[in-house]
Amino acid sequence: MPHSGADQFLCCSIVFYKANRMALAGISWQSFTGTLSRLERKLDSINAQFEELDETAKLLSERLEKHRQVLASQSDQDEVWASLLEDRFTVVETNLFFSFVVETFRCCHSRVVEKLPDLINSLPTVASILRRKIKNRRIDVAWESTLRDLGLDNSDAKALCAFFVAQGYEAEYYCPRERQKYADDVDMLIRKVVRNQVLRDSLLRAVQVVEKGKAGDISEKPSDSEQQKPTTSIREQICEQTNPS
């Protein structure tokens, strides 16, 4: 940590003060330089201590930020579970969402075993992957890279797992033809009936993975009427405000 101007001025003042006192007392120049050397070593020691404190503070800040992210993730997952327990989807809605979750996990599973062909027999399901990746670095790396390849992340996987556990016991799988029959626009349906944002975004990404092969932008697109509506100029806006119809 660099010394401030005030600190440097104070140190110089101390040095000159001592030099003046020593000169008056007849102390030799050699004794003065020795005192000056000791003072410089003391300043270097203080500076090193400040640098060590800065590094410790930096590490502590990084750990606190990681802890904050973990707590935020846990809070998001708690809200997902609360939403799944409180919200009531229709049978068709549950089956549609469940089908896209199943297809997404099926895609994840096939990608992982492609990356780990020697473990294909020991990884028969997504559940086995999630269970074994905790202690197996190779499986964990394959799972993480698969999620990235599909445009997903761990929060999506956790939200989809929560839906599968909460709704899967009574859901029915719909094939693509049945999904098309029951809903022409699944995105709009998800935005309409799923209240929790984390779960809603994860389901929207699951639909993209199934229909497009990879999740991308899930922001809501403006309707055709909104796109065709001409932009109102500032002058027109002022005229509308001063001359209301």
ABEGO torsion letter per residue (X at the ends): XBBBAAAAAAAAAAAAAAAAAAAAAGBBAAAAAAAAAAAAAAAAAAAAAAAAAAAAAAAAAAAAAAAAAAAAAAAAAAAAAAAAAABBBBAAAAAAAAAAAAAAAAAAAAAAAAABAAAAAABABAAAAAAAAAABAAAAAAAAAAAAAAGBBAAAAAAAAAAAAAAAAABBBBBAAAAAAABABAAAAAAAABABAAAAAAAAAAAAAAAAGBBBBABBBBBAAAAABBBBBAAAAAAAAABBX
